[in-house]
Amino acid sequence: SPTLLRQDLSVPVNAVGETVADGGIEVTLREYRTQASVGPVGSPEGSTFAIPTVRVQNQTAEELLVNVTGQLFLKDGTGSVYNTGVRAHSQLDDPLRWSQSVPAGGGHEGPVPYLVSQNVQETLFVFDYGGDGDRYFWQLE
């Protein structure tokens, strides 16, 4: 039988609702939900949409560009990374855009859909601050 690989992050893991600040950028995972469909877009058999709502606050003096596909991830306890649900993304009200501009002193909040297996355990949201490789984790399930 196959062996299940478990990943030990050995880093702090935040809870939904908690804020992480690094270099003048604050990220809050405001809420998390799962649903079988987003508007008319249904999930394939055995899958569901995992939808964290993320707030990015820019406390720096310069505009910030957040790249949803390069800086925001959903992982499971085995280290598998899940992709953003492209079709579902277009059906959400005011999602974080693929490349979201956040002005100096401003913020933006929105949901991001990921297509995951219904059997996934230990789901983690990851925000990669970029540059120096700092990644922060939030426990979803």
Secondary structure, 3 states (H helix, E strand, C coil): CCCCCCCCCCCCEEECCCEEEECCEEEEEEEEEEECEECCEECCCCEEEEEEEEEEEECCCCCEEEEHHHHEEEECCCCCEECECHHHHCCCCCCCCCEEEECCCCEEEEECCEEEECCCCCCEEEEECCCCCCEEEEECC
